[in-house]
């Protein structure tokens, strides 16, 4: 399945979120820290691309580990935050679907929760592999089908419009990765919030607001709808849930 991504809408959403992004990027930290643990302890190469760097949190970590870090992001406002934090050695405004990087030039590509914004996972992984040196290494994480199911469930009682993006299934992602000589593992992370509004703000805070398919009044949350969301949103003793089905992919050693 290929997704229809409006890249300009994605840019606008992430530009707006950039200044406060670090206050909401809890899932991104959890995912990135797990991806770091998966990474081999040995990396002889030094040139690393942070593909979809955001505010540069992991660019900075890799730089502290002695890598020469190229920070790339579609959002210029995100890159400004990364530069403000002195996160990388070099900064590029660019699209992961059309990497402005020479073939066979990189030692490592790191991409944390970004490739779900590509219209074609197979293509973007090909792009990554082409820019890696023969012994280069790729680490990425992404979301799969089942993510944000609570949000979808709550809205399904209110209208028939799309309020949650489509994600590739775990089986589709694993199949694509096998074809690209990547090893995958999966994980489910469930986050909890005190109410529905705070759960939705967690998405807006990281710029994850662009919906692939058209949604009526997607930018407007009416009070009556919020009350209904509170009623129908799945919850447990810890609060209002948001589930994330994560996939981690790394180059076969």
C-alpha positions in Angstrom: 0.0 0.0 0.0 1.2 3.5 -1.0 0.1 6.5 1.0 -0.9 9.8 -0.3 1.1 12.3 1.6 0.7 16.1 1.3 4.2 17.1 2.0 3.4 20.8 2.2 0.8 20.1 4.9 3.3 18.0 6.8 5.8 20.8 6.6 3.3 23.3 7.9 2.3 21.1 10.9 5.9 20.5 11.9 6.9 24.1 11.4 4.2 25.1 13.9 5.2 22.4 16.4 9.0 23.1 16.3 9.3 25.6 19.1 7.6 23.4 21.7 8.3 20.0 20.2 10.7 18.8 22.9 8.0 19.3 25.6 5.8 16.7 23.9 8.2 14.3 22.2 7.9 11.5 24.9 7.2 8.7 22.4 10.0 9.9 20.2 12.4 9.6 23.1 11.1 6.2 24.1 11.4 4.9 20.5 14.8 6.5 19.9 16.3 5.2 23.1 15.2 1.7 22.2 16.7 2.1 18.7 20.0 3.2 20.3 20.1 0.0 22.3 19.6 -2.0 19.2 22.5 -0.3 17.5 25.8 -2.3 17.4 28.4 -1.0 19.8 31.0 -0.9 17.0 30.8 1.7 14.2 34.0 2.2 12.4 32.5 4.8 10.1 32.1 8.4 11.1 29.7 10.1 8.7 26.1 9.9 9.9 22.8 11.2 8.5 20.0 11.9 10.9 17.1 11.6 8.4 14.2 13.6 9.9 16.2 15.1 12.7 13.5 17.2 14.2 15.0 19.5 16.9 18.2 17.4 16.8 17.9 15.5 20.1 19.5 12.3 18.6 21.8 14.3 16.3 23.4 15.7 19.4 23.7 12.2 21.0 25.5 10.9 17.9 27.7 13.9 17.7 28.7 13.4 21.3 29.6 9.8 20.3 32.2 11.2 17.9 30.2 11.1 14.6 30.1 13.8 12.0 26.4 14.4 11.9 24.4 15.7 9.0 20.9 16.8 10.2 18.2 16.7 7.6 14.6 17.6 8.0 11.7 18.7 5.8 10.8 21.5 8.2 13.0 24.5 8.2 11.7 25.5 11.7 12.7 22.1 13.1 16.2 22.6 11.6 16.4 26.1 13.1 15.8 24.5 16.5 18.4 21.9 15.8 20.9 24.6 14.9 20.0 26.7 17.9 20.9 23.6 20.0 24.1 23.1 18.1 23.0 19.5 17.5 24.9 18.6 14.3 27.9 19.5 12.2 25.8 20.3 9.1 22.2 21.0 8.3 20.1 20.3 5.2 16.5 21.1 4.4 15.4 17.9 2.5 12.9 15.2 1.9 13.6 11.6 2.8 11.8 10.5 -0.4 14.4 12.5 -2.5 17.6 12.5 -0.5 20.0 15.3 -1.5 22.9 13.0 -0.6 25.5 11.4 -3.0 25.3 7.6 -3.4 27.6 5.4 -1.4 28.7 8.4 0.8 27.3 7.7 4.3 28.5 5.3 7.0 25.3 5.4 9.1 21.7 6.5 8.6 19.5 7.1 11.6 15.8 7.8 11.2 13.6 7.8 14.3 9.8 7.9 13.7 10.0 9.6 10.3 9.5 7.1 7.4 5.8 6.9 8.1 5.7 10.3 6.5 6.9 8.8 3.2 4.4 7.8 0.5 6.4 4.7 -0.3 8.4 2.8 2.4 10.1 0.6 -0.2 11.3 3.6 -2.1 12.6 5.5 0.9 14.5 2.4 2.1 16.0 2.1 -1.4 17.1 5.8 -1.1 18.7 5.1 2.2 20.6 2.0 1.0 21.8 3.8 -2.1 23.4 6.6 -0.1 25.2 4.1 2.3 28.7 2.9 1.7 28.9 -0.9 1.1 29.4 -1.6 4.8 27.1 1.2 5.9 24.4 0.7 8.5 20.8 1.8 8.7 18.7 2.2 11.8 15.1 3.3 11.6 11.8 3.2 13.5 8.3 3.7 12.3 4.6 3.2 13.2 2.4 0.3 12.0 -1.2 -0.5 11.8 -3.0 -0.4 15.1 -1.3 2.9 16.2 -3.7 5.4 17.7 -6.6 2.9 17.6 -8.2 4.6 20.7 -8.4 7.9 18.8 -10.0 6.2 15.8 -12.4 4.3 18.1 -13.6 7.4 19.9 -14.2 9.4 16.7 -16.0 6.5 15.1 -18.9 7.1 17.4 -19.1 10.8 16.4 -18.7 10.9 12.6 -17.7 8.9 9.5 -14.6 10.9 8.7 -10.9 10.0 9.0 -9.2 11.4 12.1 -6.3 9.0 12.2 -3.7 8.3 9.5 -3.4 4.9 7.8 -0.3 2.9 8.6 1.2 -0.1 6.9 0.6 -3.4 8.6 3.4 -5.1 10.5 3.4 -7.9 7.9 3.8 -5.4 5.1 6.7 -3.6 6.8 8.5 -6.8 7.7 8.1 -8.0 4.1 9.6 -4.8 2.7 12.4 -4.9 5.2 13.3 -8.5 4.3 13.6 -7.5 0.7 16.0 -4.7 1.7 18.1 -7.0 3.9 16.9 -5.4 7.1 16.1 -7.1 10.4 12.9 -6.0 12.1 11.5 -6.2 15.6 8.1 -4.9 16.9 6.9 -3.4 20.1 3.7 -1.9 21.5 3.9 1.2 23.7 0.8 2.4 25.5 0.8 5.9 26.8 -1.7 7.3 29.3 -3.2 10.8 29.6 -5.5 12.4 32.2 -8.1 13.3 29.6 -8.9 13.2 25.9 -7.7 16.7 25.3 -4.3 16.1 26.7 -3.9 13.0 24.5 -4.8 15.0 21.4 -2.5 17.8 22.4 0.4 15.3 22.6 -0.1 14.6 18.9 -0.4 18.3 18.0 2.7 19.1 20.1 4.9 16.9 17.9 3.3 18.0 14.6 1.5 14.7 13.9 -1.7 16.4 12.8 -1.8 16.0 9.0 -4.4 13.4 8.0 -3.7 11.5 4.7 -7.5 11.4 3.9 -9.7 14.4 4.1 -11.5 15.0 7.4 -14.3 17.5 7.9 -13.3 20.2 10.4 -10.0 18.3 11.0 -8.5 21.5 12.6 -11.5 22.3 14.8 -12.3 20.5 18.0 -15.8 21.6 19.1 -16.7 21.4 22.7 -19.5 19.0 22.0 -17.1 16.7 20.2 -14.6 16.8 23.0 -17.3 15.8 25.5 -18.2 12.9 23.2 -14.6 11.9 22.8 -14.3 11.8 26.6 -17.3 9.5 26.7 -16.1 7.0 24.1 -12.3 7.2 24.5 -10.9 3.8 25.7 -9.3 4.0 29.1 -8.1 1.9 32.0 -7.1 2.6 35.6 -4.1 4.6 34.4 -6.1 7.0 32.3 -6.9 7.7 28.6 -4.9 5.4 26.4 -3.0 6.0 23.1 -1.4 2.9 21.6 1.6 2.9 19.4 2.7 -0.1 17.4 6.3 0.4 16.6 8.6 -1.3 14.2 12.4 -1.1 14.4 14.5 -1.9 11.3 18.3 -2.3 11.2 20.8 -3.5 8.6 21.5 -7.2 8.7 25.0 -7.8 10.1 
